[in-house]
């Protein structure tokens, strides 16, 4: 019975959180911190129900996700082709690489002041920051993915009659996929964090805005709720979409690696 | 009719670290007739893989020419299929997907290419494995698939780069016998690189013995063994033992020279071969 329980996917997903929530509750109930600074899970759940009823949470969540979708969409649209171009053309790479490292060093949030000057407190400003955060790690992982494709596979394809374009679609693209998948996953993670940061500063709505606004009015439970929502949402996105996609490609790649090792 | 002509091939590398010039291939000339099995044999580091890479079009010669069916080679092409030591199968494609790859590149229709693919899988003893992936196959089976993938494409020459070097001894004997059988059945033109004297003599019509680096053709030995060949018959055949002994003698002279001079690494970009 116990064994069946520990093996069920629901338990494996939620199980690790049980002690965390318990500890949280104990801390809140102990009265170690004043209620104004530290609320327990019960208060957060009440707040959750309250905001859900008012429709604020759903609206803010929708706003945040819409921004993320725009940011990620444009980020992938720019990052993937740029990454492959940089990876494939040696000259371009030499020219672009220092620039890439330079801009990667400027934190996404460091762009906010100037972005607000340019675009105001708008969706464009938030999108810009997310795109910026996603593009560079994505490009770097595409380049390393292309580099990982064994040269012999390209040679094999060429000597079976594949031209350069076919080699790209038949060999380089599938070969680079695992690394690209990892890049998309980490890029999205960065984007998610950048979104909240941008909303705190630029926002007029959204989860990040909700948290910061609650701080202003001194409602700590909304801040806590915001943090929980962020964590849960990301966990769901990662566990349901990104991780399976990455696992499928990386596993396949792992098989390639082991094939090369045992020769 | 001559399928492959190599004329005064020379390859000089510039060591990117020290700037020294390394002569990998001094002067190599020989031909392979259509339907002939020719092995290139030499001590390690003699540049035999470099010769193969030049024929395949993976490397450009410093001077000299390579012609296949009368056309001079520049860059890789489907007329010269390569069987790699590390098999180089596409891990994301099934066995059938790998075999028909070349036909697909040629634009052969699906039904026809799959039919041909199956035929060649049958030939190499992989019938029934169509929907498996390369990682599910043993080392020997992967190399059979490598051979089928090239043969299905019907190249003018099949280039084989030490294909059995990393396979255990028993399986290697089986693969050599099967390759001989396939060769006798289909008569493709084969250019085979190896450092195993027995293997070269057993498989080949002629053996090109290269000297140590900078490599030149030391001698071309004609193997006078009846076909069909089996290991059982070959080891008892006085001609087989004589030829092996003769080539052994040729290479033994080199071994002495090798100690005084040339280094022992394959002076080629294909680092995979060193492993």
Boltz contact constraints between the chains, C-beta under 6 A:
constraints:
  - contact:
      token1: [A, 152]
      token2: [B, 84]
      max_distance: 6.0
  - contact:
      token1: [A, 152]
      token2: [B, 86]
      max_distance: 6.0
  - contact:
      token1: [A, 152]
      token2: [B, 88]
      max_distance: 6.0
  - contact:
      token1: [A, 153]
      token2: [B, 88]
      max_distance: 6.0
  - contact:
      token1: [A, 155]
      token2: [B, 58]
      max_distance: 6.0
  - contact:
      token1: [A, 156]
      token2: [B, 88]
      max_distance: 6.0
  - contact:
      token1: [A, 158]
      token2: [B, 76]
      max_distance: 6.0
  - contact:
      token1: [A, 159]
      token2: [B, 56]
      max_distance: 6.0
  - contact:
      token1: [A, 159]
      token2: [B, 76]
      max_distance: 6.0
  - contact:
      token1: [A, 159]
      token2: [B, 80]
      max_distance: 6.0
  - contact:
      token1: [A, 159]
      token2: [B, 81]
      max_distance: 6.0
  - contact:
      token1: [A, 159]
      token2: [B, 82]
      max_distance: 6.0
  - contact:
      token1: [A, 160]
      token2: [B, 78]
      max_distance: 6.0
  - contact:
      token1: [A, 160]
      token2: [B, 101]
      max_distance: 6.0
  - contact:
      token1: [A, 160]
      token2: [B, 102]
      max_distance: 6.0
  - contact:
      token1: [A, 160]
      token2: [B, 105]
      max_distance: 6.0
  - contact:
      token1: [A, 160]
      token2: [B, 153]
      max_distance: 6.0
  - contact:
      token1: [A, 161]
      token2: [B, 78]
      max_distance: 6.0
  - contact:
      token1: [A, 161]
      token2: [B, 102]
      max_distance: 6.0
  - contact:
      token1: [A, 161]
      token2: [B, 105]
      max_distance: 6.0
  - contact:
      token1: [A, 161]
      token2: [B, 106]
      max_distance: 6.0
  - contact:
      token1: [A, 162]
      token2: [B, 105]
      max_distance: 6.0
  - contact:
      token1: [A, 174]
      token2: [B, 92]
      max_distance: 6.0
  - contact:
      token1: [A, 255]
      token2: [B, 91]
      max_distance: 6.0
  - contact:
      token1: [A, 255]
      token2: [B, 135]
      max_distance: 6.0
  - contact:
      token1: [A, 256]
      token2: [B, 91]
      max_distance: 6.0
  - contact:
      token1: [A, 259]
      token2: [B, 135]
      max_distance: 6.0
  - contact:
      token1: [A, 263]
      token2: [B, 86]
      max_distance: 6.0
  - contact:
      token1: [A, 263]
      token2: [B, 166]
      max_distance: 6.0
